[in-house]
Amino acid sequence: MKSRISIQLPSPFAQIPRHPILYPDPSPIHPLPTLSSTSTTPKTPRISIFAKREDQGSPLASAGNKYRKLEYIVPDILSQRPKYHYHESHPTTQPLPGPATILVTEGALQSNHTVQVAALARKLGLKALVLLNRDTGGGYKTSSAPGFFAKLGNVQINKLLGAEIRMYNAEDPEATDAQPVLDELVKSGQRPYWIPGGASLHSLGGLGYARAAFEIAVQESECQLGGSGHFDFIFVACGSGSTVAGLISGFKLLERVQMSSSSSSGESSWPQRSRNIIGILNSPTKPREYHEERVLRFARCAGELIGLLDVEKEITVDDVHLDDRFVGEEYGVIDEETRRSLSMTAEMEGIVLDPVYTAKVAAGMMYRVQSEEMGRYAQTNGLKEVNVLFIHTGGQAALSAYFDRVM
Ligand SMILES: *Cc1c(COP(=O)(O)O)cnc(C)c1O
């Protein structure tokens, strides 16, 4: 299958190996007319909200944002000498020579990431072992039926995919250290490939969303946007961090490339205003500064690989915008605001969000587009219309585990 859209990556980004897991065509971007019209009043600029459907980006189980990250990790998994097969935190595990035979990863009980790793493993003909922590966030603890919470949703899909599942509690040593598990696999003659939670601590974890920035820029021209002609605001979830970090680095490179090509062709239309990428946090466990430091680190790590020349200067804290006002009670808990956001999007647009990440993103986005922020932004930039992109990163498979919470 060939894509009808061509995404031109500059060197050296274009040379980084990528193994397709997504459909050849980009995940669709479509307007959200009802949410847009409820955000526009006679006093405000016109708000045009669009959704990018990363939940429809891949044919594999429970499509979501992790597949895009994994595209850049697969070449290492399949190589004769994987370079990143254990995270730096597992230096004592001595690998056996040869390509990986089993993917090992971790997550919360209802983790979407582990399902995507498990499905990928099967697609590549490998085994999968997933380590699930019951005590990450409050989903299990606050469920009225914890027994079901530990069986439905993503747990069921992991089983269907034939992944080996091991569940832990916070006090189990394995909950924080996968070393013994990796050692055990190596002793039994297997060649494990460790993918850290959300793939964010993996050195290649930010590349997928750096590429997504170039994809979104191509799609912007197809969306026939008014106003600035691009998405002024992009709202996306920030969990483990490399989705938003990848976007930051990718758009930074894109804008550099466009700037140098417009200055060499003598065009005066540049500089264009850059896009505001907003990461909406979903857990109050760690302070915002913790996430900002990680996102900055991941963005610079990706930036260096894709060819930004001086990442320390090019990407700074000023590029990282994280909003912690919509984290709710706990990670993985559907509080009243999150529930309202889920219902609103379903009832107004016929779109199902996920209960852990995207419902909180939509809550944050709607709060912000209905605030005075948009009016001020439009005024400062001389715009009558503000374009907003909501990135739907998937995760709906967890919904059934919350059967008692969505009324
Ligand atoms: C993992 C995940 C996220 C968060 O992405 P990070 O890269 O970990 O920040 C957002 N939405 C869904 C549905 C996810 O599964």
The ligand as an ORCA input file, in Angstrom:
! r2SCAN-3c Opt
* xyz 0 1
  C      -0.004      6.487     26.754
  C      -1.178      7.306     26.404
  C      -1.111      8.700     26.435
  C       0.074      9.459     26.943
  O       1.149      9.464     26.063
  P       2.617      9.692     26.667
  O       3.501      9.647     25.512
  O       2.837      8.574     27.637
  O       2.641     10.996     27.360
  C      -2.223      9.419     26.027
  N      -3.349      8.802     25.648
  C      -3.459      7.465     25.628
  C      -4.758      6.880     25.225
  C      -2.372      6.675     26.002
  O      -2.500      5.340     25.983
*
